[in-house]
Amino acid sequence: MASVNPIPQGFHSITPYIITSDASKLIDFIKLAFDAKEIDRFETENSIIHAIVQIGDSKIMISDSNENMKPMSCFLYLYVENVDETYKNALMAGATSMREPTDEFYGDRGAGVLDFAGNNWYIATHKKDVSREELKRLAEEQMNKIQNKD
């Protein structure tokens, strides 16, 4: 008997699954904002019961909500080649800005957007590696700045 990989090809151990009131609209948004590819879609006359989109090397599962599965949003951290360009694309696709692109102390340049379904997307480009010791020092400095603002 042939052995079967317990994790299907192309998937990782954890895969986000977004349940939304308008899966078709969310899929269109993700494709436009993040250059995602639609991998699969199963639908009835009125509803998408399961779809898969791929951004880079990662997949997201999406479906329409129903009486047993209520809509739920999530927070996704998305690494991209160019955060500034992707941020602009997300805004053009209809997202709301939560945070403009900013260089972070931990080596990423990041920005945040919110889609129509309430999903938070933190978009980042890794710009430099920061040692664990330096990261700890910089994080403490950052926390002191935040605490001293009050």
N, C-alpha and C positions, 0 to 999 in steps of 0.2 A: 504494500500500500504506500502510495506517495505521501511524503510528509508535506503538511501545509503550514506556511508561515502564520503564526498567530496574529501578526500585525500585517494587514494587507499591504502589498507593494505600493510605495508612494505615500504611505501614512507614517506618522510618528506615534509615539506611545500615547500622547494626549492630542485630541483634535477638538477644537471649539465647535459647539453646536448651538446655533442661534435660532430661537423660535420667535417669530415676529408676526405681526398682523398683516404684513404685505411682503411676502418672500420675494415675489417677482421684482418689486421696486427695490428691495435691498440688494438683490443680485445685480440689478442694473447699476445701482450706486457703486457697489464694490468693483464691478468691472470698469466703470468709468474713472473712479477715484484712484484705484490702486492697480490698474492694468491687469486685473484678475482674468483668468480663463474659466469659463463654465465647463466643468468636467462631466456633470451628469444632472439630469432633472427628471423626476417622476411626478406626474401631476394628474389630477382628476379634472373634471370640468371646471371646478371652482377653486381648486387649491393645489399648491405645491406640497406634496407629502414628504419629499426628500430631494435635496439638491446638494451638489458639491461644487465649490469654486476653489480655484487654486491661485494663491498669490506667492510668487517666487517658488520656494520648495515646500510650501505648507498649504494644507487644505482646511477649509471651513465647511461644515455641514450646515444647511439652512432648511427650515420648513415653515409653513404657515401654522399659526396657532389653531387650536381647536378646543372643544370643551374639556378635553383631558390634558392638554398641554397649553398653558397660558403663555402669552408673550413674555419673554425675559431678555433683558439687555445684558451686555457684558463689557468688559474692558479688555482691549486687545493691544498688545505691544508689537508693533510691526517694524522690522528692520528693512530699509530700502537703500538703494544706491544714492539717491539724492532727496533728502528730506524736504528741502525748500520747494523743489518741483512737485513732489508728491503732495505736499501740503496745499499748494495752489490748485492742483488737480482735484483734490478732495473738496475744496471750497467751491470750485466751478461745478462739481457734481452735486452740490447742494448741502454740504456739511456746514456746520457752524463752528467757528474758531473757538477753541477753549484756551489755546496758548500758541502764540506765534513761535516760529523756529528760534531756538535759543541754544547756545553752547552750554553744555552741562559739565559740572566738575568731574563727573565720572567717565568722561571721554566720549559721550554721545552728543550729537546735535539733535534736539528733539522738538516736536510740536504736537499739539493735541487738537483733535476735532471730534465733534459729536454728530452722528448721523440722525436722520429723521426718526429712527426707531429707538433712539436712546442709547445706542452703543457708543462707547468712548473708544477712540482709536488714538493711541499714542504712537506717532510715526518718528522713527529715529534712523540716523546714519551714524555708525560707529566711526569716530574720527581719530581717536588715539587710545592706546592701551595705558591704563593707570595701575601702578603696582598696588598691592593690597595695603601696604603701609601708607602710601600716599593717599589712597582712597579713604582710609580711616581718618587721616588728618584733615583732608578736604571736607569730608562729611561732618566732622566736628565743627569746623569753621562755619559751614553752611547752617548747621543747627543753631550755633551761637548767634549768627546774623538774624535768623528767623525769630529766635526767642527775645532778642534785644529790640526788635521792632515794636513790641507791645508797650 
